[in-house]
Amino acid sequence: MITTEPQIADTSRLSIKQVCEVLEICRTSLQNYTKAGTIKCGHRKANMRPFYFGHEVKRFWKATF
């Protein structure tokens, strides 16, 4: 996990891969945090793929530090 706050826009939508790169965590960890409700995701209407808002990623980061 990174020690500096992620520099992303609050309204941006990030894929699983992008969130993992920004927070420097693996996909499995992100999935576990999502299942536990520590970080919330939305789902795209067209294909039901999950995405994460920038403000949610920042909130998660602040909660872990």
Predicted model as a PDB file, atoms N, CA, C, CB and O in Angstrom, pLDDT in the B-factor column:
MODEL        1                                                                  
ATOM      1  N   MET A   1       0.849  -1.173   0.000  1.00 84.00           N  
ATOM      2  CA  MET A   1       0.000   0.000   0.000  1.00 84.00           C  
ATOM      3  C   MET A   1       0.890   1.229   0.000  1.00 84.00           C  
ATOM      4  CB  MET A   1      -0.963   0.002   1.216  1.00 84.00           C  
ATOM      5  O   MET A   1       1.901   1.275   0.700  1.00 84.00           O  
ATOM      6  N   ILE A   2       0.511   2.216  -0.781  1.00 83.00           N  
ATOM      7  CA  ILE A   2       1.299   3.442  -0.866  1.00 83.00           C  
ATOM      8  C   ILE A   2       1.130   4.279   0.393  1.00 83.00           C  
ATOM      9  CB  ILE A   2       0.899   4.257  -2.100  1.00 83.00           C  
ATOM     10  O   ILE A   2       0.112   4.181   1.079  1.00 83.00           O  
ATOM     11  N   THR A   3       2.122   5.096   0.692  1.00 87.00           N  
ATOM     12  CA  THR A   3       2.078   5.907   1.907  1.00 87.00           C  
ATOM     13  C   THR A   3       1.665   7.346   1.644  1.00 87.00           C  
ATOM     14  CB  THR A   3       3.420   5.888   2.582  1.00 87.00           C  
ATOM     15  O   THR A   3       1.440   8.099   2.591  1.00 87.00           O  
ATOM     16  N   THR A   4       1.560   7.747   0.382  1.00 88.00           N  
ATOM     17  CA  THR A   4       1.101   9.100   0.054  1.00 88.00           C  
ATOM     18  C   THR A   4      -0.294   9.015  -0.557  1.00 88.00           C  
ATOM     19  CB  THR A   4       2.092   9.812  -0.925  1.00 88.00           C  
ATOM     20  O   THR A   4      -0.628   8.033  -1.219  1.00 88.00           O  
ATOM     21  N   GLU A   5      -1.101  10.042  -0.335  1.00 90.00           N  
ATOM     22  CA  GLU A   5      -2.479  10.033  -0.833  1.00 90.00           C  
ATOM     23  C   GLU A   5      -2.498   9.955  -2.354  1.00 90.00           C  
ATOM     24  CB  GLU A   5      -3.237  11.286  -0.355  1.00 90.00           C  
ATOM     25  O   GLU A   5      -1.746  10.669  -3.018  1.00 90.00           O  
ATOM     26  N   PRO A   6      -3.343   9.100  -2.913  1.00 91.00           N  
ATOM     27  CA  PRO A   6      -3.443   8.981  -4.372  1.00 91.00           C  
ATOM     28  C   PRO A   6      -3.892  10.289  -5.007  1.00 91.00           C  
ATOM     29  CB  PRO A   6      -4.414   7.859  -4.751  1.00 91.00           C  
ATOM     30  O   PRO A   6      -4.806  10.943  -4.505  1.00 91.00           O  
ATOM     31  N   GLN A   7      -3.261  10.670  -6.100  1.00 92.00           N  
ATOM     32  CA  GLN A   7      -3.593  11.903  -6.812  1.00 92.00           C  
ATOM     33  C   GLN A   7      -4.528  11.571  -7.970  1.00 92.00           C  
ATOM     34  CB  GLN A   7      -2.305  12.620  -7.326  1.00 92.00           C  
ATOM     35  O   GLN A   7      -4.105  11.471  -9.122  1.00 92.00           O  
ATOM     36  N   ILE A   8      -5.814  11.402  -7.639  1.00 94.00           N  
ATOM     37  CA  ILE A   8      -6.826  11.105  -8.646  1.00 94.00           C  
ATOM     38  C   ILE A   8      -8.026  12.016  -8.420  1.00 94.00           C  
ATOM     39  CB  ILE A   8      -7.247   9.606  -8.594  1.00 94.00           C  
ATOM     40  O   ILE A   8      -8.260  12.490  -7.309  1.00 94.00           O  
ATOM     41  N   ALA A   9      -8.775  12.253  -9.480  1.00 95.00           N  
ATOM     42  CA  ALA A   9      -9.964  13.098  -9.382  1.00 95.00           C  
ATOM     43  C   ALA A   9     -11.069  12.345  -8.643  1.00 95.00           C  
ATOM     44  CB  ALA A   9     -10.450  13.537 -10.792  1.00 95.00           C  
ATOM     45  O   ALA A   9     -11.208  11.131  -8.794  1.00 95.00           O  
ATOM     46  N   ASP A  10     -11.844  13.061  -7.852  1.00 94.00           N  
ATOM     47  CA  ASP A  10     -12.922  12.440  -7.081  1.00 94.00           C  
ATOM     48  C   ASP A  10     -13.988  11.810  -7.968  1.00 94.00           C  
ATOM     49  CB  ASP A  10     -13.563  13.464  -6.173  1.00 94.00           C  
ATOM     50  O   ASP A  10     -14.593  10.806  -7.590  1.00 94.00           O  
ATOM     51  N   THR A  11     -14.222  12.381  -9.129  1.00 94.00           N  
ATOM     52  CA  THR A  11     -15.284  11.890 -10.010  1.00 94.00           C  
ATOM     53  C   THR A  11     -14.810  10.839 -11.010  1.00 94.00           C  
ATOM     54  CB  THR A  11     -15.890  13.041 -10.757  1.00 94.00           C  
ATOM     55  O   THR A  11     -15.614  10.325 -11.787  1.00 94.00           O  
ATOM     56  N   SER A  12     -13.528  10.515 -11.003  1.00 95.00           N  
ATOM     57  CA  SER A  12     -13.022   9.542 -11.966  1.00 95.00           C  
ATOM     58  C   SER A  12     -13.526   8.141 -11.635  1.00 95.00           C  
ATOM     59  CB  SER A  12     -11.488   9.563 -11.994  1.00 95.00           C  
ATOM     60  O   SER A  12     -13.769   7.809 -10.475  1.00 95.00           O  
ATOM     61  N   ARG A  13     -13.676   7.334 -12.673  1.00 95.00           N  
ATOM     62  CA  ARG A  13     -14.070   5.934 -12.518  1.00 95.00           C  
ATOM     63  C   ARG A  13     -12.864   5.080 -12.850  1.00 95.00           C  
ATOM     64  CB  ARG A  13     -15.294   5.567 -13.431  1.00 95.00           C  
ATOM     65  O   ARG A  13     -12.299   5.189 -13.938  1.00 95.00           O  
ATOM     66  N   LEU A  14     -12.472   4.236 -11.921  1.00 96.00           N  
ATOM     67  CA  LEU A  14     -11.274   3.423 -12.086  1.00 96.00           C  
ATOM     68  C   LEU A  14     -11.632   1.945 -12.176  1.00 96.00           C  
ATOM     69  CB  LEU A  14     -10.300   3.663 -10.931  1.00 96.00           C  
ATOM     70  O   LEU A  14     -12.514   1.462 -11.466  1.00 96.00           O  
ATOM     71  N   SER A  15     -10.943   1.244 -13.050  1.00 96.00           N  
ATOM     72  CA  SER A  15     -11.130  -0.196 -13.154  1.00 96.00           C  
ATOM     73  C   SER A  15     -10.365  -0.886 -12.025  1.00 96.00           C  
ATOM     74  CB  SER A  15     -10.661  -0.718 -14.541  1.00 96.00           C  
ATOM     75  O   SER A  15      -9.623  -0.243 -11.283  1.00 96.00           O  
ATOM     76  N   ILE A  16     -10.549  -2.168 -11.908  1.00 96.00           N  
ATOM     77  CA  ILE A  16      -9.837  -2.941 -10.882  1.00 96.00           C  
ATOM     78  C   ILE A  16      -8.335  -2.786 -11.074  1.00 96.00           C  
ATOM     79  CB  ILE A  16     -10.239  -4.442 -10.936  1.00 96.00           C  
ATOM     80  O   ILE A  16      -7.601  -2.556 -10.113  1.00 96.00           O  
ATOM     81  N   LYS A  17      -7.884  -2.910 -12.305  1.00 96.00           N  
ATOM     82  CA  LYS A  17      -6.458  -2.802 -12.599  1.00 96.00           C  
ATOM     83  C   LYS A  17      -5.908  -1.437 -12.202  1.00 96.00           C  
ATOM     84  CB  LYS A  17      -6.204  -3.055 -14.080  1.00 96.00           C  
ATOM     85  O   LYS A  17      -4.827  -1.349 -11.619  1.00 96.00           O  
ATOM     86  N   GLN A  18      -6.641  -0.379 -12.512  1.00 96.00           N  
ATOM     87  CA  GLN A  18      -6.194   0.974 -12.186  1.00 96.00           C  
ATOM     88  C   GLN A  18      -6.126   1.194 -10.680  1.00 96.00           C  
ATOM     89  CB  GLN A  18      -7.121   2.004 -12.819  1.00 96.00           C  
ATOM     90  O   GLN A  18      -5.179   1.808 -10.188  1.00 96.00           O  
ATOM     91  N   VAL A  19      -7.115   0.701  -9.945  1.00 96.00           N  
ATOM     92  CA  VAL A  19      -7.106   0.848  -8.486  1.00 96.00           C  
ATOM     93  C   VAL A  19      -5.917   0.105  -7.892  1.00 96.00           C  
ATOM     94  CB  VAL A  19      -8.427   0.326  -7.873  1.00 96.00           C  
ATOM     95  O   VAL A  19      -5.245   0.614  -6.994  1.00 96.00           O  
ATOM     96  N   CYS A  20      -5.662  -1.087  -8.389  1.00 96.00           N  
ATOM     97  CA  CYS A  20      -4.525  -1.869  -7.895  1.00 96.00           C  
ATOM     98  C   CYS A  20      -3.206  -1.144  -8.159  1.00 96.00           C  
ATOM     99  CB  CYS A  20      -4.505  -3.260  -8.553  1.00 96.00           C  
ATOM    100  O   CYS A  20      -2.313  -1.166  -7.312  1.00 96.00           O  
ATOM    101  N   GLU A  21      -3.074  -0.510  -9.308  1.00 95.00           N  
ATOM    102  CA  GLU A  21      -1.858   0.232  -9.627  1.00 95.00           C  
ATOM    103  C   GLU A  21      -1.723   1.474  -8.754  1.00 95.00           C  
ATOM    104  CB  GLU A  21      -1.850   0.626 -11.101  1.00 95.00           C  
ATOM    105  O   GLU A  21      -0.631   1.779  -8.273  1.00 95.00           O  
ATOM    106  N   VAL A  22      -2.825   2.191  -8.546  1.00 95.00           N  
ATOM    107  CA  VAL A  22      -2.795   3.418  -7.749  1.00 95.00           C  
ATOM    108  C   VAL A  22      -2.452   3.120  -6.292  1.00 95.00           C  
ATOM    109  CB  VAL A  22      -4.145   4.142  -7.834  1.00 95.00           C  
ATOM    110  O   VAL A  22      -1.633   3.815  -5.688  1.00 95.00           O  
ATOM    111  N   LEU A  23      -3.080   2.083  -5.726  1.00 95.00           N  
ATOM    112  CA  LEU A  23      -2.862   1.747  -4.312  1.00 95.00           C  
ATOM    113  C   LEU A  23      -1.687   0.801  -4.081  1.00 95.00           C  
ATOM    114  CB  LEU A  23      -4.108   1.128  -3.743  1.00 95.00           C  
ATOM    115  O   LEU A  23      -1.259   0.581  -2.948  1.00 95.00           O  
ATOM    116  N   GLU A  24      -1.176   0.250  -5.177  1.00 94.00           N  
ATOM    117  CA  GLU A  24      -0.079  -0.721  -5.112  1.00 94.00           C  
ATOM    118  C   GLU A  24      -0.452  -1.937  -4.267  1.00 94.00           C  
ATOM    119  CB  GLU A  24       1.178  -0.061  -4.544  1.00 94.00           C  
ATOM    120  O   GLU A  24       0.279  -2.339  -3.362  1.00 94.00           O  
ATOM    121  N   ILE A  25      -1.615  -2.509  -4.594  1.00 95.00           N  
ATOM    122  CA  ILE A  25      -2.066  -3.745  -3.963  1.00 95.00           C  
ATOM    123  C   ILE A  25      -2.415  -4.740  -5.060  1.00 95.00           C  
ATOM    124  CB  ILE A  25      -3.290  -3.492  -3.021  1.00 95.00           C  
ATOM    125  O   ILE A  25      -2.553  -4.358  -6.222  1.00 95.00           O  
ATOM    126  N   CYS A  26      -2.556  -6.004  -4.705  1.00 96.00           N  
ATOM    127  CA  CYS A  26      -2.888  -7.022  -5.708  1.00 96.00           C  
ATOM    128  C   CYS A  26      -4.409  -7.133  -5.860  1.00 96.00           C  
ATOM    129  CB  CYS A  26      -2.279  -8.399  -5.315  1.00 96.00           C  
ATOM    130  O   CYS A  26      -5.167  -6.664  -5.011  1.00 96.00           O  
ATOM    131  N   ARG A  27      -4.833  -7.755  -6.942  1.00 97.00           N  
ATOM    132  CA  ARG A  27      -6.259  -7.903  -7.236  1.00 97.00           C  
ATOM    133  C   ARG A  27      -6.996  -8.669  -6.138  1.00 97.00           C  
ATOM    134  CB  ARG A  27      -6.445  -8.611  -8.570  1.00 97.00           C  
ATOM    135  O   ARG A  27      -8.126  -8.333  -5.784  1.00 97.00           O  
ATOM    136  N   THR A  28      -6.353  -9.686  -5.612  1.00 97.00           N  
ATOM    137  CA  THR A  28      -6.977 -10.494  -4.567  1.00 97.00           C  
ATOM    138  C   THR A  28      -7.257  -9.659  -3.325  1.00 97.00           C  
ATOM    139  CB  THR A  28      -6.087 -11.685  -4.209  1.00 97.00           C  
ATOM    140  O   THR A  28      -8.314  -9.791  -2.710  1.00 97.00           O  
ATOM    141  N   SER A  29      -6.316  -8.803  -2.958  1.00 96.00           N  
ATOM    142  CA  SER A  29      -6.522  -7.932  -1.795  1.00 96.00           C  
ATOM    143  C   SER A  29      -7.688  -6.990  -2.040  1.00 96.00           C  
ATOM    144  CB  SER A  29      -5.246  -7.128  -1.482  1.00 96.00           C  
ATOM    145  O   SER A  29      -8.517  -6.786  -1.153  1.00 96.00           O  
ATOM    146  N   LEU A  30      -7.762  -6.411  -3.242  1.00 96.00           N  
ATOM    147  CA  LEU A  30      -8.860  -5.508  -3.572  1.00 96.00           C  
ATOM    148  C   LEU A  30     -10.196  -6.248  -3.520  1.00 96.00           C  
ATOM    149  CB  LEU A  30      -8.646  -4.885  -4.964  1.00 96.00           C  
ATOM    150  O   LEU A  30     -11.178  -5.712  -3.007  1.00 96.00           O  
ATOM    151  N   GLN A  31     -10.242  -7.454  -4.039  1.00 96.00           N  
ATOM    152  CA  GLN A  31     -11.467  -8.247  -3.992  1.00 96.00           C  
ATOM    153  C   GLN A  31     -11.871  -8.535  -2.550  1.00 96.00           C  
ATOM    154  CB  GLN A  31     -11.285  -9.559  -4.763  1.00 96.00           C  
ATOM    155  O   GLN A  31     -13.054  -8.469  -2.214  1.00 96.00           O  
ATOM    156  N   ASN A  32     -10.909  -8.850  -1.704  1.00 97.00           N  
ATOM    157  CA  ASN A  32     -11.199  -9.121  -0.297  1.00 97.00           C  
ATOM    158  C   ASN A  32     -11.723  -7.877   0.410  1.00 97.00           C  
ATOM    159  CB  ASN A  32      -9.949  -9.638   0.414  1.00 97.00           C  
ATOM    160  O   ASN A  32     -12.673  -7.964   1.188  1.00 97.00           O  
ATOM    161  N   TYR A  33     -11.115  -6.715   0.150  1.00 96.00           N  
ATOM    162  CA  TYR A  33     -11.583  -5.466   0.740  1.00 96.00           C  
ATOM    163  C   TYR A  33     -12.999  -5.136   0.261  1.00 96.00           C  
ATOM    164  CB  TYR A  33     -10.622  -4.318   0.394  1.00 96.00           C  
ATOM    165  O   TYR A  33     -13.816  -4.636   1.035  1.00 96.00           O  
ATOM    166  N   THR A  34     -13.289  -5.415  -1.010  1.00 96.00           N  
ATOM    167  CA  THR A  34     -14.613  -5.142  -1.561  1.00 96.00           C  
ATOM    168  C   THR A  34     -15.658  -6.061  -0.929  1.00 96.00           C  
ATOM    169  CB  THR A  34     -14.606  -5.312  -3.092  1.00 96.00           C  
ATOM    170  O   THR A  34     -16.741  -5.610  -0.555  1.00 96.00           O  
ATOM    171  N   LYS A  35     -15.337  -7.339  -0.813  1.00 96.00           N  
ATOM    172  CA  LYS A  35     -16.270  -8.298  -0.197  1.00 96.00           C  
ATOM    173  C   LYS A  35     -16.536  -7.955   1.260  1.00 96.00           C  
ATOM    174  CB  LYS A  35     -15.719  -9.725  -0.301  1.00 96.00           C  
ATOM    175  O   LYS A  35     -17.650  -8.142   1.750  1.00 96.00           O  
ATOM    176  N   ALA A  36     -15.525  -7.456   1.953  1.00 96.00           N  
ATOM    177  CA  ALA A  36     -15.669  -7.088   3.362  1.00 96.00           C  
ATOM    178  C   ALA A  36     -16.404  -5.760   3.531  1.00 96.00           C  
ATOM    179  CB  ALA A  36     -14.299  -7.007   4.024  1.00 96.00           C  
ATOM    180  O   ALA A  36     -16.814  -5.420   4.641  1.00 96.00           O  
ATOM    181  N   GLY A  37     -16.573  -5.014   2.453  1.00 94.00           N  
ATOM    182  CA  GLY A  37     -17.266  -3.734   2.515  1.00 94.00           C  
ATOM    183  C   GLY A  37     -16.374  -2.571   2.899  1.00 94.00           C  
ATOM    184  O   GLY A  37     -16.866  -1.475   3.169  1.00 94.00           O  
ATOM    185  N   THR A  38     -15.067  -2.796   2.928  1.00 95.00           N  
ATOM    186  CA  THR A  38     -14.128  -1.738   3.275  1.00 95.00           C  
ATOM    187  C   THR A  38     -14.032  -0.699   2.175  1.00 95.00           C  
ATOM    188  CB  THR A  38     -12.758  -2.321   3.557  1.00 95.00           C  
ATOM    189  O   THR A  38     -13.845   0.487   2.447  1.00 95.00           O  
ATOM    190  N   ILE A  39     -14.161  -1.142   0.933  1.00 96.00           N  
ATOM    191  CA  ILE A  39     -14.200  -0.237  -0.217  1.00 96.00           C  
ATOM    192  C   ILE A  39     -15.389  -0.656  -1.075  1.00 96.00           C  
ATOM    193  CB  ILE A  39     -12.847  -0.272  -1.043  1.00 96.00           C  
ATOM    194  O   ILE A  39     -15.624  -1.844  -1.292  1.00 96.00           O  
ATOM    195  N   LYS A  40     -16.122   0.320  -1.550  1.00 96.00           N  
ATOM    196  CA  LYS A  40     -17.337   0.034  -2.317  1.00 96.00           C  
ATOM    197  C   LYS A  40     -17.092   0.256  -3.802  1.00 96.00           C  
ATOM    198  CB  LYS A  40     -18.507   0.914  -1.833  1.00 96.00           C  
ATOM    199  O   LYS A  40     -16.332   1.137  -4.204  1.00 96.00           O  
ATOM    200  N   CYS A  41     -17.759  -0.573  -4.607  1.00 95.00           N  
ATOM    201  CA  CYS A  41     -17.647  -0.422  -6.056  1.00 95.00           C  
ATOM    202  C   CYS A  41     -19.033  -0.304  -6.664  1.00 95.00           C  
ATOM    203  CB  CYS A  41     -16.879  -1.609  -6.681  1.00 95.00           C  
ATOM    204  O   CYS A  41     -20.034  -0.693  -6.062  1.00 95.00           O  
ATOM    205  N   GLY A  42     -19.064   0.240  -7.866  1.00 94.00           N  
ATOM    206  CA  GLY A  42     -20.279   0.289  -8.662  1.00 94.00           C  
ATOM    207  C   GLY A  42     -20.132  -0.688  -9.811  1.00 94.00           C  
ATOM    208  O   GLY A  42     -19.071  -1.287  -9.984  1.00 94.00           O  
ATOM    209  N   HIS A  43     -21.175  -0.856 -10.593  1.00 93.00           N  
ATOM    210  CA  HIS A  43     -21.107  -1.748 -11.747  1.00 93.00           C  
ATOM    211  C   HIS A  43     -21.617  -1.021 -12.978  1.00 93.00           C  
ATOM    212  CB  HIS A  43     -21.922  -3.039 -11.500  1.00 93.00           C  
ATOM    213  O   HIS A  43     -22.640  -0.338 -12.934  1.00 93.00           O  
ATOM    214  N   ARG A  44     -20.897  -1.176 -14.069  1.00 93.00           N  
ATOM    215  CA  ARG A  44     -21.304  -0.555 -15.325  1.00 93.00           C  
ATOM    216  C   ARG A  44     -22.582  -1.235 -15.828  1.00 93.00           C  
ATOM    217  CB  ARG A  44     -20.164  -0.650 -16.390  1.00 93.00           C  
ATOM    218  O   ARG A  44     -22.718  -2.455 -15.740  1.00 93.00           O  
ATOM    219  N   LYS A  45     -23.506  -0.442 -16.350  1.00 93.00           N  
ATOM    220  CA  LYS A  45     -24.787  -0.984 -16.800  1.00 93.00           C  
ATOM    221  C   LYS A  45     -24.637  -1.921 -17.998  1.00 93.00           C  
ATOM    222  CB  LYS A  45     -25.727   0.149 -17.156  1.00 93.00           C  
ATOM    223  O   LYS A  45     -25.308  -2.951 -18.072  1.00 93.00           O  
ATOM    224  N   ALA A  46     -23.763  -1.568 -18.926  1.00 92.00           N  
ATOM    225  CA  ALA A  46     -23.645  -2.326 -20.172  1.00 92.00           C  
ATOM    226  C   ALA A  46     -23.101  -3.737 -19.967  1.00 92.00           C  
ATOM    227  CB  ALA A  46     -22.758  -1.584 -21.135  1.00 92.00           C  
ATOM    228  O   ALA A  46     -23.594  -4.690 -20.570  1.00 92.00           O  
ATOM    229  N   ASN A  47     -22.076  -3.870 -19.110  1.00 93.00           N  
ATOM    230  CA  ASN A  47     -21.434  -5.180 -18.983  1.00 93.00           C  
ATOM    231  C   ASN A  47     -21.273  -5.658 -17.540  1.00 93.00           C  
ATOM    232  CB  ASN A  47     -20.089  -5.137 -19.636  1.00 93.00           C  
ATOM    233  O   ASN A  47     -20.671  -6.705 -17.299  1.00 93.00           O  
ATOM    234  N   MET A  48     -21.803  -4.906 -16.586  1.00 93.00           N  
ATOM    235  CA  MET A  48     -21.778  -5.254 -15.160  1.00 93.00           C  
ATOM    236  C   MET A  48     -20.369  -5.401 -14.583  1.00 93.00           C  
ATOM    237  CB  MET A  48     -22.531  -6.534 -14.946  1.00 93.00           C  
ATOM    238  O   MET A  48     -20.190  -6.046 -13.551  1.00 93.00           O  
ATOM    239  N   ARG A  49     -19.378  -4.814 -15.234  1.00 93.00           N  
ATOM    240  CA  ARG A  49     -18.017  -4.825 -14.685  1.00 93.00           C  
ATOM    241  C   ARG A  49     -17.920  -3.820 -13.551  1.00 93.00           C  
ATOM    242  CB  ARG A  49     -16.966  -4.506 -15.785  1.00 93.00           C  
ATOM    243  O   ARG A  49     -18.507  -2.740 -13.622  1.00 93.00           O  
ATOM    244  N   PRO A  50     -17.181  -4.172 -12.502  1.00 94.00           N  
ATOM    245  CA  PRO A  50     -17.066  -3.241 -11.380  1.00 94.00           C  
ATOM    246  C   PRO A  50     -16.148  -2.068 -11.700  1.00 94.00           C  
ATOM    247  CB  PRO A  50     -16.556  -3.969 -10.149  1.00 94.00           C  
ATOM    248  O   PRO A  50     -15.221  -2.183 -12.503  1.00 94.00           O  
ATOM    249  N   PHE A  51     -16.427  -0.935 -11.054  1.00 96.00           N  
ATOM    250  CA  PHE A  51     -15.555   0.230 -11.133  1.00 96.00           C  
ATOM    251  C   PHE A  51     -15.551   0.895  -9.772  1.00 96.00           C  
ATOM    252  CB  PHE A  51     -16.015   1.223 -12.249  1.00 96.00           C  
ATOM    253  O   PHE A  51     -16.438   0.656  -8.953  1.00 96.00           O  
ATOM    254  N   TYR A  52     -14.561   1.722  -9.535  1.00 97.00           N  
ATOM    255  CA  TYR A  52     -14.410   2.414  -8.258  1.00 97.00           C  
ATOM    256  C   TYR A  52     -14.289   3.908  -8.526  1.00 97.00           C  
ATOM    257  CB  TYR A  52     -13.170   1.887  -7.472  1.00 97.00           C  
ATOM    258  O   TYR A  52     -13.510   4.325  -9.383  1.00 97.00           O  
ATOM    259  N   PHE A  53     -15.064   4.723  -7.790  1.00 96.00           N  
ATOM    260  CA  PHE A  53     -14.948   6.167  -7.907  1.00 96.00           C  
ATOM    261  C   PHE A  53     -13.679   6.633  -7.207  1.00 96.00           C  
ATOM    262  CB  PHE A  53     -16.189   6.870  -7.317  1.00 96.00           C  
ATOM    263  O   PHE A  53     -13.230   6.020  -6.239  1.00 96.00           O  
ATOM    264  N   GLY A  54     -13.106   7.724  -7.708  1.00 96.00           N  
ATOM    265  CA  GLY A  54     -11.899   8.285  -7.120  1.00 96.00           C  
ATOM    266  C   GLY A  54     -12.075   8.652  -5.659  1.00 96.00           C  
ATOM    267  O   GLY A  54     -11.180   8.420  -4.847  1.00 96.00           O  
ATOM    268  N   HIS A  55     -13.232   9.227  -5.315  1.00 96.00           N  
ATOM    269  CA  HIS A  55     -13.459   9.617  -3.910  1.00 96.00           C  
ATOM    270  C   HIS A  55     -13.526   8.405  -2.998  1.00 96.00           C  
ATOM    271  CB  HIS A  55     -14.751  10.429  -3.781  1.00 96.00           C  
ATOM    272  O   HIS A  55     -13.142   8.490  -1.832  1.00 96.00           O  
ATOM    273  N   GLU A  56     -14.008   7.272  -3.511  1.00 96.00           N  
ATOM    274  CA  GLU A  56     -14.068   6.043  -2.703  1.00 96.00           C  
ATOM    275  C   GLU A  56     -12.665   5.474  -2.477  1.00 96.00           C  
ATOM    276  CB  GLU A  56     -14.967   4.984  -3.390  1.00 96.00           C  
ATOM    277  O   GLU A  56     -12.364   4.972  -1.394  1.00 96.00           O  
ATOM    278  N   VAL A  57     -11.815   5.552  -3.495  1.00 96.00           N  
ATOM    279  CA  VAL A  57     -10.434   5.086  -3.361  1.00 96.00           C  
ATOM    280  C   VAL A  57      -9.698   5.943  -2.329  1.00 96.00           C  
ATOM    281  CB  VAL A  57      -9.700   5.130  -4.733  1.00 96.00           C  
ATOM    282  O   VAL A  57      -8.959   5.417  -1.497  1.00 96.00           O  
ATOM    283  N   LYS A  58      -9.899   7.252  -2.384  1.00 96.00           N  
ATOM    284  CA  LYS A  58      -9.259   8.150  -1.412  1.00 96.00           C  
ATOM    285  C   LYS A  58      -9.781   7.890  -0.003  1.00 96.00           C  
ATOM    286  CB  LYS A  58      -9.497   9.621  -1.798  1.00 96.00           C  
ATOM    287  O   LYS A  58      -9.003   7.894   0.951  1.00 96.00           O  
ATOM    288  N   ARG A  59     -11.092   7.664   0.143  1.00 95.00           N  
ATOM    289  CA  ARG A  59     -11.677   7.379   1.453  1.00 95.00           C  
ATOM    290  C   ARG A  59     -11.087   6.095   2.027  1.00 95.00           C  
ATOM    291  CB  ARG A  59     -13.215   7.266   1.352  1.00 95.00           C  
ATOM    292  O   ARG A  59     -10.753   6.032   3.211  1.00 95.00           O  
ATOM    293  N   PHE A  60     -10.962   5.081   1.190  1.00 95.00           N  
ATOM    294  CA  PHE A  60     -10.369   3.810   1.613  1.00 95.00           C  
ATOM    295  C   PHE A  60      -8.924   4.020   2.057  1.00 95.00           C  
ATOM    296  CB  PHE A  60     -10.433   2.773   0.470  1.00 95.00           C  
ATOM    297  O   PHE A  60      -8.507   3.495   3.089  1.00 95.00           O  
ATOM    298  N   TRP A  61      -8.165   4.786   1.281  1.00 94.00           N  
ATOM    299  CA  TRP A  61      -6.763   5.032   1.611  1.00 94.00           C  
ATOM    300  C   TRP A  61      -6.660   5.734   2.961  1.00 94.00           C  
ATOM    301  CB  TRP A  61      -6.081   5.877   0.511  1.00 94.00           C  
ATOM    302  O   TRP A  61      -5.833   5.358   3.791  1.00 94.00           O  
ATOM    303  N   LYS A  62      -7.495   6.752   3.187  1.00 93.00           N  
ATOM    304  CA  LYS A  62      -7.463   7.503   4.462  1.00 93.00           C  
ATOM    305  C   LYS A  62      -7.845   6.605   5.631  1.00 93.00           C  
ATOM    306  CB  LYS A  62      -8.418   8.720   4.404  1.00 93.00           C  
ATOM    307  O   LYS A  62      -7.302   6.760   6.725  1.00 93.00           O  
ATOM    308  N   ALA A  63      -8.762   5.675   5.425  1.00 92.00           N  
ATOM    309  CA  ALA A  63      -9.205   4.789   6.498  1.00 92.00           C  
ATOM    310  C   ALA A  63      -8.122   3.788   6.895  1.00 92.00           C  
ATOM    311  CB  ALA A  63     -10.463   4.047   6.074  1.00 92.00           C  
ATOM    312  O   ALA A  63      -8.089   3.324   8.034  1.00 92.00           O  
ATOM    313  N   THR A  64      -7.243   3.459   5.960  1.00 87.00           N  
ATOM    314  CA  THR A  64      -6.202   2.484   6.265  1.00 87.00           C  
ATOM    315  C   THR A  64      -4.970   3.105   6.875  1.00 87.00           C  
ATOM    316  CB  THR A  64      -5.820   1.745   5.032  1.00 87.00           C  
ATOM    317  O   THR A  64      -4.121   2.388   7.405  1.00 87.00           O  
ATOM    318  N   PHE A  65      -4.843   4.436   6.815  1.00 77.00           N  
ATOM    319  CA  PHE A  65      -3.691   5.105   7.415  1.00 77.00           C  
ATOM    320  C   PHE A  65      -4.077   6.000   8.524  1.00 77.00           C  
ATOM    321  CB  PHE A  65      -2.948   5.879   6.405  1.00 77.00           C  
ATOM    322  O   PHE A  65      -3.216   6.636   9.132  1.00 77.00           O  
TER     323      PHE A  65                                                      
ENDMDL                                                                          
END                                                                             
